[in-house]
Amino acid sequence: MEQLIGMTNSWKGTKSFDQAKSLIDMGIMLRWRDMRTIRRVMEGADEELAIRHFAIRLVERYQNRLQVEILVESLLVWLANAGSEKLMHCFLEELFAQPGCEDPCWILVEVALTSELSDNAHAGEIFDMAVAMICEMGISIFQYNKEYPKEFSRAQGLLDHIATYLLSVSNANSSCIRLSLVHYFGLTEHGTNNHQSFNRVMGRFGHTVLDHLFNLLFKKRTEAVALQFLLENLAFFLEADRHCQRIVHETFKFYMLKQPERFVLFVHAFADRLIDGGEELDAPSSVFMQHLVLLLKVSSEVNHKVLGREFMTVVLKFRYLPGCVAIVNEVRSDPSIRKPFKELLDGLALESGLNGDTVTQFRSNKRGRKPSFARAEGLGTLHQVAYLGSIDAQKAS
């Protein structure tokens, strides 16, 4: 009885997990304005407990649509204000730990992505978080099912369900949502022969999202996070269909001519990332070499010898791939490429010359400190998406 004293039907003034638990149990909607003060006063440990309690109640009440809608919107308000990957993972961890969580997962996808929000003023931030959360849930299920097949009996059905609902929101005019979908479908279809969903989202907004990323890559303020996202996700673009490759080439060509020195830095960094990925990334590496040859041709057309030398240096980084010799032969025999560019290959022995000694002659002869990109290693996908998606590229400088 003492615990009931002082209980209200509002989140205002909530400071502890016990207070939050009571409000969650009563089905009281959490408002944006209340959440901002709660996060200033509530201890981190209590915040994690509250997030886990949302998962517990969701599994218990998943058959009551109204209660689920209140729970999910309140959860999303909390997560959107926090912007914390750790809290999102706490929710998903607790959700998957509950017996009988499969049916609630199906309902969660539908409610999070289709329910009308009561808070119109912050609907954009809340819906961005909804998409990010469902993407993260799908990735968790995908990776678990890959490692422990058949333990999650309806995993593939749930993944298909998630894909259907995520594709239904791909027309949203939100950079955060677009980046989330690129990462999700790229990751879940990576290494397969089926890139249907990734190709669909690229057909809808591929050029816009890739241009946005490269624009931010060449702005000092945003280069570190943009670089990390591109290093982690660009290989997915290279596995996609011909239409996507046209988008990639057009973007490469534009920024190669606009920012030649910085673009070369990126090409080297991305090549190193592909090589470090081992055999798993051999297929996108081969496609990347083809893109480099196309860029070499453009370099020849504009007679930019430095770019030509750098692109051949990067091609030779992939000398371990069977297609590298064919690429070099293609460059030497192409009549559209100027003679000085072909002379870059004069010392190359086509039969056995693809070795470390050969690469040295193509290295840049510039001396002094080498320029480089700022790095943001270790930043989680949620933070990358939230940061890059919230910035107008024209104002990033």
C-alpha positions as CSV (number, residue, x, y, z in Angstrom):
1,M,0.0,0.0,0.0
2,E,2.9,2.4,0.8
3,Q,4.2,1.9,-2.7
4,L,1.0,3.2,-4.2
5,I,1.3,6.5,-2.3
6,G,2.5,9.3,-4.5
7,M,1.9,7.3,-7.7
8,T,0.6,9.5,-10.6
9,N,-0.5,9.0,-14.1
10,S,2.4,11.1,-15.5
11,W,6.1,10.5,-16.1
12,K,6.9,14.0,-14.9
13,G,9.4,13.9,-12.0
14,T,10.3,10.2,-12.5
15,K,13.8,9.5,-11.0
16,S,14.1,5.8,-10.3
17,F,13.5,2.4,-11.9
18,D,10.7,1.6,-9.4
19,Q,8.8,4.7,-10.5
20,A,9.4,4.0,-14.2
21,K,8.3,0.3,-13.7
22,S,5.0,1.3,-12.1
23,L,4.2,3.7,-15.0
24,I,5.1,1.1,-17.6
25,D,2.9,-1.5,-15.8
26,M,0.0,1.0,-15.7
27,G,0.4,1.7,-19.4
28,I,1.1,5.4,-19.1
29,M,2.5,6.9,-22.3
30,L,5.9,8.5,-22.0
31,R,6.1,12.0,-23.5
32,W,9.1,13.6,-25.2
33,R,9.1,16.5,-22.8
34,D,9.2,14.3,-19.7
35,M,11.9,12.1,-21.1
36,R,14.4,14.9,-21.5
37,T,14.3,15.6,-17.7
38,I,14.2,11.9,-16.8
39,R,17.5,11.2,-18.5
40,R,19.2,14.0,-16.5
41,V,18.2,12.6,-13.1
42,M,17.9,8.9,-13.5
43,E,21.0,6.7,-12.8
44,G,22.3,4.7,-15.8
45,A,21.7,1.4,-14.1
46,D,18.0,2.3,-13.5
47,E,17.7,3.4,-17.1
48,E,18.9,0.0,-18.3
49,L,16.4,-1.8,-16.0
50,A,13.6,0.3,-17.3
51,I,14.4,-0.5,-20.9
52,R,14.6,-4.2,-20.1
53,H,11.2,-3.9,-18.3
54,F,9.6,-2.6,-21.6
55,A,10.7,-5.9,-23.2
56,I,9.3,-8.0,-20.4
57,R,5.9,-6.3,-20.5
58,L,5.9,-6.4,-24.4
59,V,6.1,-10.2,-24.3
60,E,3.4,-10.5,-21.6
61,R,1.0,-8.1,-23.4
62,Y,1.7,-8.6,-27.1
63,Q,-1.9,-9.7,-27.8
64,N,-3.3,-6.4,-26.6
65,R,-2.8,-4.0,-29.5
66,L,-3.5,-0.8,-27.5
67,Q,-1.1,-1.7,-24.7
68,V,1.6,-2.7,-27.2
69,E,1.3,0.6,-29.1
70,I,1.7,2.5,-25.8
71,L,4.7,0.3,-24.8
72,V,6.4,0.6,-28.2
73,E,6.0,4.4,-28.6
74,S,7.2,5.0,-25.0
75,L,10.2,2.8,-25.6
76,L,11.0,4.6,-28.9
77,V,10.7,8.0,-27.2
78,W,13.2,6.8,-24.6
79,L,15.6,5.4,-27.1
80,A,15.4,8.4,-29.5
81,N,16.2,10.8,-26.6
82,A,19.0,8.6,-25.4
83,G,20.5,7.8,-28.8
84,S,22.3,4.9,-27.1
85,E,23.2,1.7,-28.9
86,K,23.8,0.1,-25.5
87,L,20.2,0.8,-24.4
88,M,18.8,-0.6,-27.7
89,H,20.9,-3.7,-27.2
90,C,19.6,-4.1,-23.6
91,F,16.1,-4.1,-24.9
92,L,16.8,-6.6,-27.6
93,E,18.8,-8.8,-25.3
94,E,16.0,-8.9,-22.8
95,L,13.4,-9.4,-25.5
96,F,15.2,-12.5,-26.9
97,A,15.7,-13.9,-23.4
98,Q,12.0,-14.1,-22.8
99,P,10.3,-17.4,-23.4
100,G,7.9,-17.3,-26.3
101,C,9.4,-14.1,-27.7
102,E,8.9,-15.0,-31.4
103,D,5.2,-13.9,-31.7
104,P,5.9,-10.6,-29.9
105,C,8.8,-10.0,-32.3
106,W,6.4,-10.2,-35.3
107,I,4.0,-7.8,-33.6
108,L,6.8,-5.4,-32.6
109,V,7.8,-5.0,-36.3
110,E,4.3,-4.2,-37.4
111,V,3.5,-1.8,-34.5
112,A,6.9,0.0,-34.6
113,L,6.7,0.7,-38.4
114,T,3.0,1.2,-39.0
115,S,1.3,2.7,-35.9
116,E,0.3,6.3,-35.9
117,L,2.4,8.2,-33.3
118,S,0.7,10.4,-30.8
119,D,3.6,12.9,-30.7
120,N,3.5,14.7,-34.0
121,A,6.2,17.2,-33.0
122,H,8.9,14.6,-32.8
123,A,7.5,12.0,-35.2
124,G,10.5,12.1,-37.4
125,E,13.0,11.3,-34.6
126,I,10.8,8.6,-33.2
127,F,10.2,6.9,-36.6
128,D,13.9,7.1,-37.4
129,M,14.6,5.2,-34.2
130,A,11.8,2.7,-35.0
131,V,13.5,1.8,-38.3
132,A,17.0,1.6,-36.6
133,M,15.6,-0.7,-33.9
134,I,13.9,-3.1,-36.3
135,C,17.1,-3.2,-38.5
136,E,19.1,-4.0,-35.4
137,M,16.6,-6.7,-34.4
138,G,16.8,-8.2,-37.8
139,I,20.6,-8.2,-37.9
140,S,20.6,-9.9,-34.5
141,I,18.3,-12.6,-35.7
142,F,20.2,-13.0,-38.9
143,Q,23.5,-13.4,-37.2
144,Y,22.2,-15.8,-34.6
145,N,20.5,-17.9,-37.2
146,K,23.6,-18.0,-39.2
147,E,25.7,-19.2,-36.2
148,Y,23.1,-21.5,-34.7
149,P,20.8,-22.6,-37.6
150,K,17.4,-24.1,-36.7
151,E,17.6,-23.0,-33.0
152,F,15.3,-20.1,-33.9
153,S,12.6,-22.1,-35.6
154,R,10.9,-19.2,-37.5
155,A,13.9,-17.1,-38.1
156,Q,13.7,-17.0,-41.9
157,G,10.0,-16.2,-41.8
158,L,10.6,-13.4,-39.3
159,L,13.4,-12.0,-41.4
160,D,11.1,-12.1,-44.5
161,H,8.5,-10.3,-42.4
162,I,11.1,-7.6,-41.4
163,A,12.3,-7.2,-45.0
164,T,8.7,-6.6,-46.2
165,Y,8.0,-3.9,-43.6
166,L,11.4,-2.2,-44.1
167,L,10.9,-2.1,-47.8
168,S,7.5,-0.5,-47.2
169,V,9.2,2.5,-45.5
170,S,12.0,2.9,-48.1
171,N,10.2,5.9,-49.7
172,A,10.6,7.9,-46.6
173,N,12.5,11.2,-47.1
174,S,14.9,10.6,-44.2
175,S,18.6,10.2,-44.6
176,C,18.7,8.2,-41.3
177,I,16.2,5.7,-42.6
178,R,18.0,5.4,-45.9
179,L,21.4,4.8,-44.3
180,S,19.8,2.2,-41.9
181,L,18.3,0.3,-44.8
182,V,21.5,0.4,-46.8
183,H,23.4,-1.1,-43.9
184,Y,20.6,-3.7,-43.1
185,F,20.0,-5.0,-46.6
186,G,23.7,-4.8,-47.5
187,L,24.6,-6.9,-44.5
188,T,21.9,-9.5,-44.6
189,E,22.3,-10.1,-48.4
190,H,26.1,-9.9,-48.4
191,G,27.8,-12.9,-50.0
192,T,24.6,-14.3,-51.5
193,N,23.4,-14.5,-55.1
194,N,20.3,-12.6,-54.2
195,H,20.5,-8.8,-53.6
196,Q,16.9,-8.2,-54.5
197,S,16.1,-5.9,-51.5
198,F,19.3,-4.0,-51.6
199,N,18.9,-3.4,-55.4
200,R,15.3,-2.1,-54.7
201,V,16.4,0.4,-52.1
202,M,19.3,1.5,-54.4
203,G,16.8,2.0,-57.2
204,R,14.8,4.3,-55.0
205,F,17.5,6.4,-53.4
206,G,20.9,5.0,-54.2
207,H,22.4,8.0,-56.0
208,T,21.1,10.4,-53.3
209,V,22.5,8.4,-50.4
210,L,25.9,7.7,-52.0
211,D,26.3,11.4,-53.0
212,H,25.4,12.4,-49.5
213,L,28.0,10.1,-48.0
214,F,30.8,11.3,-50.3
215,N,29.9,14.9,-49.9
216,L,30.3,14.4,-46.1
217,L,33.5,12.5,-46.6
218,F,35.1,15.6,-48.1
219,K,34.0,17.9,-45.3
220,K,36.5,18.2,-42.4
221,R,33.7,18.2,-39.8
222,T,32.2,14.9,-41.0
223,E,35.0,13.0,-42.8
224,A,35.8,10.6,-39.9
225,V,32.3,9.2,-39.5
226,A,31.5,9.3,-43.2
227,L,34.8,7.3,-43.8
228,Q,33.9,4.7,-41.3
229,F,30.4,4.2,-42.8
230,L,31.8,3.9,-46.3
231,L,34.6,1.5,-45.3
232,E,32.0,-0.7,-43.6
233,N,29.3,-0.6,-46.2
234,L,30.6,0.3,-49.7
235,A,31.5,-3.3,-50.4
236,F,27.8,-4.0,-50.3
237,F,27.3,-1.6,-53.2
238,L,29.9,-3.4,-55.2
239,E,27.9,-6.7,-54.9
240,A,24.7,-5.1,-56.3
241,D,23.3,-5.0,-59.9
242,R,24.4,-3.0,-63.0
243,H,22.2,-0.1,-62.1
244,C,23.9,0.2,-58.8
245,Q,27.3,0.0,-60.4
246,R,26.4,2.9,-62.7
247,I,25.5,4.9,-59.6
248,V,28.9,4.0,-58.0
249,H,30.8,4.9,-61.1
250,E,29.1,8.3,-61.6
251,T,29.7,9.1,-57.9
252,F,33.4,8.0,-58.1
253,K,33.9,10.0,-61.3
254,F,32.3,13.2,-60.0
255,Y,34.3,13.3,-56.7
256,M,37.5,12.1,-58.4
257,L,37.5,15.2,-60.6
258,K,36.2,17.5,-57.8
259,Q,38.5,16.3,-55.0
260,P,41.3,14.3,-56.7
261,E,43.9,14.2,-53.9
262,R,41.3,13.4,-51.2
263,F,39.6,10.9,-53.4
264,V,42.8,9.0,-54.0
265,L,43.3,8.8,-50.2
266,F,39.8,7.2,-49.9
267,V,40.5,4.8,-52.7
268,H,43.7,3.6,-51.0
269,A,41.9,3.3,-47.6
270,F,39.0,1.4,-49.1
271,A,41.3,-1.0,-51.0
272,D,43.1,-1.8,-47.7
273,R,39.8,-2.5,-46.1
274,L,38.8,-4.9,-48.8
275,I,42.2,-6.7,-48.6
276,D,42.0,-7.0,-44.9
277,G,38.5,-8.6,-45.3
278,G,40.1,-11.7,-46.9
279,E,38.4,-14.1,-49.3
280,E,34.9,-13.0,-48.1
281,L,35.5,-9.7,-50.0
282,D,37.1,-11.1,-53.1
283,A,34.0,-10.6,-55.2
284,P,33.6,-6.9,-54.4
285,S,37.3,-6.5,-54.7
286,S,37.2,-7.7,-58.3
287,V,34.3,-5.3,-59.1
288,F,36.3,-2.5,-57.5
289,M,39.2,-3.2,-59.8
290,Q,36.9,-2.8,-62.7
291,H,35.8,0.6,-61.4
292,L,39.4,1.6,-61.1
293,V,40.0,0.8,-64.7
294,L,37.1,3.0,-65.7
295,L,38.5,5.8,-63.5
296,L,41.9,5.3,-65.2
297,K,40.3,5.9,-68.5
298,V,38.7,9.1,-67.3
299,S,42.1,10.2,-65.9
300,S,43.6,9.6,-69.4
301,E,40.8,11.6,-71.0
302,V,41.6,14.6,-68.8
303,N,45.4,13.8,-68.9
304,H,45.7,13.6,-65.1
305,K,48.8,11.5,-64.8
306,V,48.9,11.5,-61.0
307,L,45.5,10.0,-60.8
308,G,46.4,7.4,-63.3
309,R,49.5,6.4,-61.4
310,E,47.6,6.2,-58.1
311,F,44.8,4.1,-59.6
312,M,47.3,1.6,-61.0
313,T,49.0,1.4,-57.6
314,V,45.7,0.4,-56.1
315,V,45.0,-2.1,-58.8
316,L,48.3,-3.8,-58.0
317,K,47.3,-4.1,-54.4
318,F,44.9,-6.8,-55.6
319,R,47.6,-8.7,-57.4
320,Y,46.7,-11.8,-55.4
321,L,43.3,-12.0,-57.3
322,P,43.2,-14.1,-60.5
323,G,41.7,-11.2,-62.4
324,C,44.5,-8.7,-61.8
325,V,46.6,-9.8,-64.7
326,A,43.6,-9.5,-67.0
327,I,43.0,-6.0,-65.7
328,V,46.6,-4.9,-66.4
329,N,46.4,-6.4,-69.9
330,E,43.2,-4.6,-70.6
331,V,44.8,-1.3,-69.6
332,R,47.9,-1.9,-71.9
333,S,45.8,-2.9,-74.9
334,D,43.0,-0.2,-74.6
335,P,43.5,2.2,-77.5
336,S,41.5,4.9,-75.7
337,I,44.2,5.2,-73.0
338,R,47.0,7.7,-73.7
339,K,50.5,6.4,-74.2
340,P,52.0,8.0,-71.1
341,F,49.5,6.1,-68.9
342,K,50.5,2.9,-70.6
343,E,54.1,3.6,-69.9
344,L,53.3,3.4,-66.3
345,L,53.1,-0.4,-66.9
346,D,56.4,-0.7,-69.0
347,G,58.3,-2.4,-66.2
348,L,55.5,-4.8,-65.4
349,A,56.2,-8.5,-66.4
350,L,52.7,-9.8,-67.3
351,E,53.6,-13.4,-66.6
352,S,55.2,-13.1,-63.2
353,G,55.8,-9.4,-62.4
354,L,52.8,-8.9,-60.1
355,N,54.9,-8.8,-57.0
356,G,56.0,-6.4,-54.2
357,D,59.0,-5.1,-56.2
358,T,56.7,-4.1,-59.0
359,V,54.4,-2.1,-56.8
360,T,57.1,0.3,-55.6
361,Q,57.5,1.9,-59.0
362,F,54.0,3.1,-58.9
363,R,54.1,4.7,-55.4
364,S,53.7,8.4,-55.1
365,N,57.0,10.3,-55.3
366,K,55.8,13.0,-53.0
367,R,57.9,13.6,-49.9
368,G,57.1,14.8,-46.5
369,R,54.1,14.1,-44.2
370,K,51.3,12.2,-46.0
371,P,47.8,13.6,-45.8
372,S,45.2,11.4,-44.3
373,F,41.5,11.2,-43.2
374,A,40.5,11.6,-39.6
375,R,39.3,8.3,-38.2
376,A,36.3,7.3,-36.0
377,E,36.9,3.6,-35.5
378,G,34.6,1.8,-33.2
379,L,31.6,4.1,-33.6
380,G,28.5,1.9,-33.7
381,T,26.1,1.9,-36.7
382,L,23.3,3.6,-34.8
383,H,25.6,6.6,-34.0
384,Q,27.0,6.7,-37.5
385,V,23.5,6.8,-39.0
386,A,22.2,9.3,-36.5
387,Y,25.1,11.6,-37.0
388,L,25.4,11.4,-40.8
389,G,21.6,11.3,-41.4
390,S,21.0,14.5,-39.4
391,I,23.5,16.7,-41.2
392,D,22.6,18.7,-44.3
393,A,25.6,18.0,-46.5
394,Q,25.6,21.6,-47.8
395,K,26.1,22.8,-44.2
396,A,28.7,20.3,-43.1
397,S,31.7,22.4,-43.9
